């Protein structure tokens, strides 16, 4: 590494004085866990999603949770997914997207990717459905992942499942805010789940949000989020209701998936800053594209409507070039990553689901060639130029 050059991390969170003040406000309030801040965050998040929806669409409701993984689990459980049900999920994703299927003893059906976007392939989904039907099973749910913040082709995915009862649960962990002609990513299916992990487009440190227009599902998720208790728990010591704080019922064996008020307070500030964050990411992505466009041996992501630019993923023509670039960046003190190693290569999924690379030719191709470059609000434009210069030097 050149000692005269500052390191450039792959990601750095954008936390300012307003977030510190929000946390202090909650700490001084005397109520630290799920409470009024989480409820306000839910209302404000839902309002942002609904602002981009058509007037004919019923409004979404939102539920704050402690991770997107929790939100995906709650969504599938509320949708009635049970043991033995088939659920379609991309191979090119993080393991959380698939593991929640097995929490319910259901069966993941892994789907190949589109080569250009890395998103779930409608053609591969249709083929998987035909194979399931041939074996006497129907796919009961589909979990598309908006990889890097680029919205999936939801129309094509729905067409692939035409005539099926399958529900669509969007993994929108990378895709906030993402405005499409049909509404915001995450609101295009039956439920959507967002991540507020430390590296995401807005953060609460750890956390997530579930949205849906299905009131029955939302009521079920609200109950299951906190131990299956049949009433709001956070205000039971202050509520004017006749029921005393200890008078509640447990209607189901629920989970411990609630978001704390300290996390929600940070989330509310981040939500207000989300458009500025998006604008900053777009500016940096545009600079990457300007500098890397027409570089021999390199494909760059297209700037499509609704792209949230959580990640800037380039694709090399040859795997060796990717490895050379990653090493050159490392030596220069510049962080990079790969999103993702496909699940069909992971020991557990490969062995438990009898997966082989030949069933995922596009995900296989991408896995050895893609590289995520640093991209975050507050990142200096000079960092983009240093990174692009190193990429070009390798090629």
SULGIVEN-V779024 format. One record per pair of residues at least 24 apart in sequence whose ideal C-beta (glycine too) atoms are under 10 Angstrom apart, sorted by sequence separation. I is the first residue (numbers start at 0). GAP is how many residues later the second one is. If there is no record, write none. Layout:
BEGIN
((I:GAP) (I:GAP))
END
This chain:
BEGIN
((39:24) (71:24) (75:24) (79:24) (80:24) (81:24) (82:24) (89:24) (119:24) (139:24) (140:24) (141:24) (142:24) (143:24) (145:24) (146:24) (148:24) (149:24) (150:24) (165:24) (166:24) (167:24) (168:24) (169:24) (170:24) (172:24) (175:24) (176:24) (185:24) (186:24) (189:24) (226:24) (227:24) (233:24) (284:24) (287:24) (296:24) (297:24) (312:24) (341:24) (37:25) (38:25) (68:25) (71:25) (74:25) (75:25) (78:25) (80:25) (92:25) (106:25) (118:25) (119:25) (137:25) (138:25) (139:25) (140:25) (141:25) (142:25) (143:25) (144:25) (145:25) (148:25) (149:25) (173:25) (174:25) (175:25) (176:25) (185:25) (186:25) (226:25) (227:25) (228:25) (232:25) (281:25) (283:25) (286:25) (288:25) (312:25) (341:25) (37:26) (67:26) (68:26) (69:26) (71:26) (72:26) (73:26) (76:26) (91:26) (92:26) (118:26) (119:26) (137:26) (138:26) (139:26) (140:26) (141:26) (142:26) (143:26) (144:26) (145:26) (146:26) (147:26) (148:26) (153:26) (173:26) (174:26) (175:26) (185:26) (186:26) (190:26) (226:26) (227:26) (280:26) (281:26) (282:26) (284:26) (287:26) (310:26) (312:26) (339:26) (340:26) (36:27) (37:27) (68:27) (71:27) (72:27) (75:27) (76:27) (91:27) (92:27) (117:27) (118:27) (119:27) (137:27) (138:27) (139:27) (140:27) (141:27) (142:27) (143:27) (144:27) (145:27) (146:27) (147:27) (148:27) (150:27) (154:27) (172:27) (173:27) (183:27) (189:27) (190:27) (222:27) (223:27) (226:27) (227:27) (233:27) (280:27) (281:27) (284:27) (297:27) (338:27) (339:27) (340:27) (67:28) (68:28) (71:28) (72:28) (75:28) (89:28) (91:28) (108:28) (110:28) (118:28) (137:28) (140:28) (141:28) (142:28) (143:28) (144:28) (145:28) (146:28) (148:28) (149:28) (150:28) (151:28) (153:28) (172:28) (222:28) (223:28) (225:28) (226:28) (280:28) (283:28) (310:28) (337:28) (66:29) (67:29) (70:29) (71:29) (89:29) (90:29) (91:29) (116:29) (117:29) (118:29) (144:29) (145:29) (148:29) (150:29) (153:29) (222:29) (223:29) (224:29) (225:29) (226:29) (277:29) (279:29) (280:29) (309:29) (337:29) (33:30) (68:30) (69:30) (72:30) (75:30) (89:30) (106:30) (108:30) (116:30) (117:30) (121:30) (125:30) (129:30) (144:30) (145:30) (150:30) (157:30) (190:30) (223:30) (224:30) (225:30) (226:30) (277:30) (278:30) (280:30) (337:30) (339:30) (33:31) (68:31) (71:31) (72:31) (88:31) (89:31) (108:31) (110:31) (116:31) (118:31) (120:31) (121:31) (124:31) (125:31) (128:31) (132:31) (150:31) (153:31) (156:31) (157:31) (219:31) (222:31) (223:31) (224:31) (225:31) (226:31) (276:31) (277:31) (280:31) (337:31) (338:31) (33:32) (67:32) (87:32) (106:32) (108:32) (110:32) (112:32) (117:32) (118:32) (119:32) (120:32) (121:32) (124:32) (127:32) (128:32) (131:32) (145:32) (156:32) (219:32) (221:32) (224:32) (225:32) (276:32) (277:32) (337:32) (338:32) (339:32) (90:33) (106:33) (108:33) (110:33) (113:33) (116:33) (118:33) (119:33) (121:33) (122:33) (124:33) (125:33) (126:33) (128:33) (150:33) (151:33) (154:33) (175:33) (220:33) (223:33) (224:33) (336:33) (337:33) (338:33) (68:34) (89:34) (105:34) (112:34) (115:34) (116:34) (117:34) (118:34) (119:34) (121:34) (124:34) (125:34) (128:34) (145:34) (150:34) (153:34) (219:34) (220:34) (224:34) (273:34) (336:34) (337:34) (89:35) (105:35) (107:35) (116:35) (118:35) (120:35) (121:35) (124:35) (125:35) (128:35) (149:35) (150:35) (153:35) (172:35) (335:35) (336:35) (87:36) (116:36) (119:36) (120:36) (121:36) (123:36) (124:36) (125:36) (148:36) (151:36) (171:36) (220:36) (221:36) (335:36) (336:36) (87:37) (118:37) (119:37) (121:37) (122:37) (128:37) (150:37) (151:37) (171:37) (334:37) (335:37) (336:37) (113:38) (118:38) (121:38) (334:38) (335:38) (113:39) (120:39) (121:39) (145:39) (171:39) (333:39) (334:39) (87:40) (100:40) (119:40) (145:40) (333:40) (87:41) (124:41) (143:41) (168:41) (169:41) (85:42) (100:42) (113:42) (145:42) (328:42) (85:43) (99:43) (168:43) (87:44) (143:44) (328:44) (97:45) (143:45) (321:45) (322:45) (325:45) (328:45) (85:46) (96:46) (110:46) (142:46) (145:46) (318:46) (321:46) (324:46) (96:47) (141:47) (166:47) (209:47) (321:47) (96:48) (140:48) (141:48) (142:48) (143:48) (318:48) (319:48) (320:48) (321:48) (322:48) (324:48) (85:49) (110:49) (140:49) (207:49) (318:49) (319:49) (321:49) (333:49) (92:50) (140:50) (142:50) (166:50) (208:50) (314:50) (317:50) (318:50) (320:50) (85:51) (87:51) (92:51) (93:51) (119:51) (148:51) (207:51) (314:51) (317:51) (335:51) (84:52) (85:52) (86:52) (87:52) (88:52) (89:52) (92:52) (148:52) (206:52) (315:52) (316:52) (333:52) (334:52) (83:53) (84:53) (85:53) (86:53) (87:53) (88:53) (89:53) (91:53) (205:53) (206:53) (312:53) (314:53) (315:53) (332:53) (333:53) (84:54) (85:54) (86:54) (87:54) (88:54) (89:54) (92:54) (205:54) (314:54) (315:54) (331:54) (335:54) (84:55) (85:55) (86:55) (87:55) (88:55) (89:55) (91:55) (203:55) (204:55) (208:55) (313:55) (314:55) (315:55) (331:55) (335:55) (83:56) (84:56) (85:56) (86:56) (87:56) (88:56) (203:56) (206:56) (313:56) (314:56) (333:56) (89:57) (204:57) (205:57) (206:57) (312:57) (313:57) (328:57) (331:57) (333:57) (81:58) (203:58) (204:58) (208:58) (312:58) (313:58) (328:58) (331:58) (80:59) (203:59) (206:59) (207:59) (310:59) (311:59) (312:59) (313:59) (330:59) (79:60) (80:60) (202:60) (203:60) (206:60) (311:60) (312:60) (78:61) (79:61) (203:61) (204:61) (310:61) (311:61) (328:61) (78:62) (89:62) (203:62) (204:62) (208:62) (309:62) (310:62) (311:62) (312:62) (324:62) (327:62) (328:62) (195:63) (202:63) (203:63) (310:63) (311:63) (327:63) (75:64) (201:64) (202:64) (203:64) (310:64) (75:65) (201:65) (203:65) (309:65) (324:65) (327:65) (328:65) (74:66) (201:66) (203:66) (308:66) (309:66) (323:66) (324:66) (327:66) (75:67) (195:67) (201:67) (202:67) (203:67) (323:67) (324:67) (326:67) (74:68) (195:68) (201:68) (324:68) (325:68) (87:69) (99:69) (200:69) (201:69) (323:69) (324:69) (195:70) (199:70) (201:70) (298:70) (320:70) (323:70) (324:70) (71:71) (99:71) (195:71) (201:71) (297:71) (298:71) (322:71) (323:71) (87:72) (96:72) (201:72) (311:72) (321:72) (87:73) (200:73) (297:73) (299:73) (313:73) (320:73) (96:74) (195:74) (202:74) (313:74) (319:74) (320:74) (95:75) (195:75) (201:75) (311:75) (315:75) (96:76) (200:76) (201:76) (93:77) (95:77) (200:77) (313:77) (317:77) (87:78) (92:78) (315:78) (316:78) (86:79) (93:79) (315:79) (85:80) (86:80) (87:80) (88:80) (92:80) (93:80) (200:80) (84:81) (89:81) (291:81) (86:82) (88:82) (287:85) (80:86) (287:86) (78:87) (79:87) (287:87) (78:88) (80:88) (284:88) (77:89) (78:89) (283:89) (78:90) (283:90) (284:90) (75:91) (77:91) (283:91) (299:91) (74:92) (283:92) (291:92) (75:93) (99:93) (283:93) (290:93) (294:93) (297:93) (74:94) (176:94) (280:94) (282:94) (283:94) (286:94) (289:94) (290:94) (296:94) (297:94) (73:95) (74:95) (175:95) (279:95) (280:95) (283:95) (288:95) (291:95) (74:96) (96:96) (279:96) (280:96) (282:96) (283:96) (286:96) (287:96) (290:96) (291:96) (294:96) (295:96) (297:96) (71:97) (95:97) (176:97) (279:97) (283:97) (286:97) (287:97) (290:97) (294:97) (296:97) (297:97) (70:98) (71:98) (175:98) (176:98) (278:98) (279:98) (280:98) (282:98) (285:98) (286:98) (289:98) (290:98) (296:98) (71:99) (95:99) (178:99) (276:99) (277:99) (279:99) (283:99) (284:99) (287:99) (288:99) (291:99) (294:99) (295:99) (70:100) (176:100) (177:100) (276:100) (283:100) (286:100) (287:100) (290:100) (291:100) (294:100) (70:101) (71:101) (93:101) (175:101) (176:101) (275:101) (276:101) (282:101) (286:101) (290:101) (68:102) (70:102) (175:102) (67:103) (273:103) (287:103) (291:103) (67:104) (68:104) (272:104) (67:105) (66:106) (67:106) (200:107) (199:108) (200:108) (200:109) (199:110) (200:110) (78:111) (198:111) (77:112) (78:112) (198:112) (77:113) (74:114) (74:115) (75:115) (194:115) (74:116) (73:117) (74:117) (75:117) (74:118) (187:118) (71:119) (73:119) (70:120) (71:120) (72:120) (70:121) (71:121) (184:121) (70:122) (183:122) (184:122) (59:123) (69:123) (70:123) (71:123) (182:123) (184:123) (59:124) (61:124) (68:124) (70:124) (179:124) (180:124) (181:124) (183:124) (51:125) (56:125) (67:125) (179:125) (180:125) (50:126) (51:126) (56:126) (59:126) (66:126) (67:126) (68:126) (178:126) (179:126) (48:127) (51:127) (53:127) (59:127) (67:127) (177:127) (178:127) (179:127) (47:128) (48:128) (50:128) (51:128) (53:128) (58:128) (62:128) (64:128) (66:128) (67:128) (68:128) (177:128) (178:128) (47:129) (51:129) (52:129) (53:129) (64:129) (66:129) (67:129) (148:129) (176:129) (177:129) (178:129) (51:130) (52:130) (56:130) (61:130) (62:130) (65:130) (66:130) (177:130) (44:131) (51:131) (52:131) (59:131) (64:131) (174:131) (176:131) (177:131) (50:132) (51:132) (59:132) (61:132) (63:132) (67:132) (77:132) (148:132) (174:132) (175:132) (177:132) (49:133) (50:133) (51:133) (78:133) (174:133) (48:134) (49:134) (52:134) (73:134) (77:134) (173:134) (174:134) (175:134) (48:135) (51:135) (52:135) (74:135) (78:135) (173:135) (174:135) (47:136) (48:136) (69:136) (70:136) (71:136) (73:136) (74:136) (77:136) (148:136) (171:136) (173:136) (48:137) (49:137) (66:137) (69:137) (70:137) (72:137) (74:137) (79:137) (172:137) (173:137) (48:138) (65:138) (67:138) (69:138) (70:138) (71:138) (77:138) (78:138) (198:138) (66:139) (67:139) (68:139) (70:139) (74:139) (77:139) (63:140) (65:140) (66:140) (67:140) (69:140) (70:140) (76:140) (77:140) (79:140) (45:141) (64:141) (65:141) (66:141) (67:141) (77:141) (78:141) (64:142) (65:142) (67:142) (74:142) (77:142) (78:142) (48:143) (63:143) (64:143) (73:143) (74:143) (76:143) (77:143) (63:144) (64:144) (73:144) (76:144) (77:144) (48:145) (62:145) (63:145) (64:145) (74:145) (77:145) (62:146) (63:146) (73:146) (74:146) (77:146) (61:147) (62:147) (73:147) (76:147) (61:148) (62:148) (72:148) (73:148) (44:149) (60:149) (61:149) (62:149) (73:149) (59:150) (60:150) (61:150) (70:150) (73:150) (44:151) (59:151) (60:151) (69:151) (72:151) (73:151) (149:151) (58:152) (59:152) (60:152) (102:152) (148:152) (149:152) (59:153) (60:153) (147:153) (149:153) (150:153) (57:154) (58:154) (59:154) (60:154) (62:154) (69:154) (70:154) (149:154) (150:154) (40:155) (57:155) (62:155) (69:155) (149:155) (150:155) (56:156) (57:156) (60:156) (61:156) (62:156) (64:156) (149:156) (150:156) (44:157) (57:157) (60:157) (148:157) (149:157) (150:157) (59:158) (60:158) (62:158) (148:158) (149:158) (62:159) (65:159) (147:159) (148:159) (149:159) (48:160) (52:160) (60:160) (64:160) (145:160) (147:160) (148:160) (149:160) (49:161) (60:161) (63:161) (145:161) (147:161) (148:161) (149:161) (48:162) (62:162) (145:162) (147:162) (148:162) (40:163) (45:163) (49:163) (146:163) (147:163) (148:163) (149:163) (44:164) (145:164) (146:164) (147:164) (148:164) (45:165) (147:165) (173:165) (40:166) (44:166) (146:166) (41:167) (40:168) (41:168) (37:169) (41:169) (76:175) (200:175) (200:176) (76:177) (198:177) (76:178) (41:180) (73:180) (73:181) (72:182) (14:183) (73:183) (115:183) (117:183) (18:184) (72:184) (114:184) (116:184) (12:185) (18:185) (69:185) (115:185) (116:185) (11:186) (12:186) (69:186) (70:186) (115:186) (10:187) (11:187) (12:187) (13:187) (69:187) (116:187) (10:188) (13:188) (14:188) (68:188) (69:188) (9:189) (10:189) (12:189) (13:189) (65:189) (69:189) (12:190) (14:190) (64:190) (65:190) (66:190) (33:191) (65:191) (147:191) (12:192) (33:192) (64:192) (65:192) (66:192) (146:192) (32:193) (38:193) (63:193) (64:193) (65:193) (117:193) (146:193) (62:194) (63:194) (64:194) (65:194) (38:195) (62:195) (63:195) (117:195) (144:195) (37:196) (38:196) (62:196) (63:196) (116:196) (34:197) (36:197) (63:197) (65:197) (117:197) (33:198) (34:198) (35:198) (33:199) (34:199) (35:199) (63:199) (115:199) (32:200) (33:200) (34:200) (63:200) (114:200) (32:201) (33:201) (35:202) (30:203) (34:203) (63:203) (30:204) (30:206) (30:207) (41:217) (40:218) (44:219) (146:219) (37:220) (40:220) (43:220) (37:221) (39:221) (117:221) (36:222) (37:222) (38:222) (40:222) (41:222) (44:222) (117:222) (147:222) (34:223) (36:223) (37:223) (40:223) (43:223) (44:223) (47:223) (146:223) (33:224) (36:224) (37:224) (39:224) (40:224) (43:224) (46:224) (47:224) (147:224) (32:225) (33:225) (34:225) (35:225) (36:225) (37:225) (38:225) (39:225) (40:225) (41:225) (42:225) (32:226) (33:226) (34:226) (36:226) (37:226) (40:226) (44:226) (47:226) (148:226) (32:227) (33:227) (36:227) (37:227) (39:227) (40:227) (43:227) (47:227) (147:227) (31:228) (32:228) (35:228) (36:228) (39:228) (40:228) (43:228) (30:229) (31:229) (32:229) (33:229) (34:229) (35:229) (36:229) (37:229) (40:229) (44:229) (112:229) (30:230) (31:230) (32:230) (33:230) (36:230) (37:230) (40:230) (111:230) (30:231) (36:231) (127:231) (28:232) (109:232) (111:232) (126:232) (28:233) (109:233) (25:234) (26:234) (109:234) (25:235) (26:235) (107:235) (123:235) (24:236) (25:236) (28:236) (123:236) (24:237) (25:237) (123:237) (22:238) (23:238) (25:238) (26:238) (123:238) (21:239) (22:239) (25:239) (109:239) (120:239) (122:239) (123:239) (21:240) (22:240) (24:240) (25:240) (23:241) (107:241) (120:241) (21:242) (22:242) (120:242) (21:243) (22:243) (96:243) (109:243) (20:244) (21:244) (98:244) (107:244) (108:244) (117:244) (21:245) (93:245) (94:245) (97:245) (107:245) (109:245) (117:245) (18:246) (19:246) (21:246) (22:246) (92:246) (93:246) (94:246) (96:246) (101:246) (106:246) (114:246) (115:246) (17:247) (18:247) (21:247) (91:247) (92:247) (93:247) (101:247) (107:247) (111:247) (112:247) (114:247) (17:248) (18:248) (20:248) (21:248) (91:248) (94:248) (97:248) (110:248) (111:248) (112:248) (113:248) (114:248) (117:248) (18:249) (19:249) (90:249) (91:249) (92:249) (93:249) (98:249) (109:249) (110:249) (111:249) (112:249) (113:249) (116:249) (117:249) (17:250) (18:250) (89:250) (90:250) (91:250) (92:250) (97:250) (98:250) (101:250) (109:250) (111:250) (112:250) (114:250) (115:250) (14:251) (17:251) (18:251) (90:251) (91:251) (94:251) (97:251) (101:251) (111:251) (112:251) (114:251) (16:252) (17:252) (89:252) (90:252) (91:252) (110:252) (111:252) (112:252) (113:252) (117:252) (12:253) (15:253) (89:253) (90:253) (94:253) (109:253) (111:253) (112:253) (14:254) (15:254) (17:254) (18:254) (51:254) (88:254) (90:254) (94:254) (111:254) (112:254) (14:255) (17:255) (90:255) (97:255) (13:256) (12:257) (15:257) (90:258) (13:259) (13:262) (90:262) (13:263) (90:264) (13:266) (90:266) (90:268) (91:268) (90:269) (89:270) (91:270) (92:270) (90:271) (91:271) (90:272) (91:272) (89:273) (90:273) (91:274) (91:275) (90:276) (91:278) (10:299) (10:300) (9:301) (9:319) (7:321) (11:323) (7:324) (8:324) (9:324) (10:324) (6:325) (7:325) (8:325) (9:325) (6:326) (7:326) (8:326) (9:326) (10:326) (4:327) (5:327) (6:327) (7:327) (9:327) (4:328) (5:328) (6:328) (7:328) (0:329) (1:329) (4:329) (0:330) (1:330) (2:330) (0:331) (1:331) (0:332) (0:333) (10:361) (9:362) (11:362) (13:362) (15:362) (9:363) (10:363) (12:363) (13:363) (14:363) (9:364) (10:364) (11:364) (12:364) (13:364) (7:365) (8:365) (9:365) (10:365) (11:365) (12:365) (13:365) (7:366) (9:366) (11:366) (8:367) (11:367) (7:368) (10:368) (8:370) (7:371) (7:372) (5:374) (7:374) (8:374) (7:375) (5:376) (6:376) (7:376) (4:377) (5:377) (7:378) (7:379) (5:380) (4:381) (1:384))
END
